[in-house]
Amino acid sequence: MVVNKYSSDLTKLHLAQEIIRNYFNCNNFLWKAGTPNTIMIVNRKALKSNLSSALSDRRFHYGFLFIVFALVNGILFSRLGIKMVNDSPRYLEYAQNLLSGFYVDQHNFWYLGYVVYIAFVKTLQGDIAAIIVGQYVLSFLAVIALYQTALLLWNNQQMAFLAALFFLVFFEISSWNAYVLAESVYISTTCFALYSLTNFYRTRTLISGLIAVLVAGFTMTVKPTGIALIGATLSVVLLSVIASTGSLQLRYATVGAAIILFLIFVNRALNTFGVMDAYLSGEVIYDITTTNYPDVGFMRIVPPENIYSPPEHYPQLIKISFFVVANPIYSAKLFFTKVFYLLAHVRPYWSTMHNLFSLVILLPLYCFFGRALTMPTVNKDVRTFAGIYLALHVLSIGLTTEDWDGRFLMPVLPVVFLLAAAGAMSRKNNASQQAEYIDE
């Protein structure tokens, strides 16, 4: 910083400015009059460089993310406390029973990962409060895991910081930390799985591969939609195997076997869910017809008269397929209405501010996500994984039912955040490059 003092005479002041402007390359300097007698000349590029270095420092990022996490979750906990809801008792009961010996509960088995987490806390003599504290700890570690995943993917600390910040700014994700529900642990383990899979993709070591399999496998057991993570991962692996396989017959056999195994697994998972009951009643939001809400018109599609219903003894996927073929228009209305409520994350019974918050935050993120999917600079395997992961989640909700509180969207968002950060920063980087070109 250079400081030159002149008399208060305006003519001399202007003359001095002109002399200095001619002496230095004025494109590299910013001018600021601190007082009528003072001119401050600051090197623009140095200032930008120092600021950029500070904002790109990983320690600064971690510290800032911790402060934001503490503020967001502190405010939410002060409002929510510890939340016990309808599904909470069945998780707690199954966990308590598992401590006496392992057994398979037909429905709760598909949430085994979360039940094991609760059982583990109980073995440490922890109570419900300890379960919630553990969820907060895992959630912060998930933010760091998301940051590290973005760093591995994009090799850009600002993109990594932005992806983690998205996670915290959309604070509905953090609100689930206060609930005795599978969502919080599912979201956290999804972030851990994304990191472990990305780390293995980069390093290709045996240890990183084993860790990725264990973490992704556990994530799949926390909730039934965990199959989306495995499905997206296997899709990338299959495409790689197919590309490296010369035999056409072997390609078809590999793809066919993978699809059959995947469908068998999905069919087993659907057996404990009343999918056909929801189809026949026209429910878009789960169990909405049994509530006292005065206007369910926006959350229910009126079924046609004489609607076809497949025989009860058919496998679930076969029943769904027959139902869709026999009732195509009605099925399409059901499917796309559920998908709308899932992705838009709005509800007629939420406040206007709540719905606006969802739209204002999510719509730009979806645009950035879509932009990243079309960017040639984004790895093809990453785009494939993200697209299939989102598609499988959408498909699972479209074919079953959406929840009244919108929590089914939450595990989708970490993947959206990762690519949205790349999509958002690519535009900024292009603008910066153009500005530098103009300056030069």
Helices and strands as residue ranges (DSSP letters): E 2-5, H 10-23, G 26-28, E 29-32, E 38-43, H 44-55, H 58-80, H 88-98, G 108-111, H 112-123, H 128-154, H 157-169, H 172-175, G 176-178, H 182-203, H 206-222, G 224-226, H 227-244, H 248-270, H 275-281, G 288-290, G 297-299, H 316-326, H 328-344, H 352-373, H 380-399, G 407-412, H 413-439
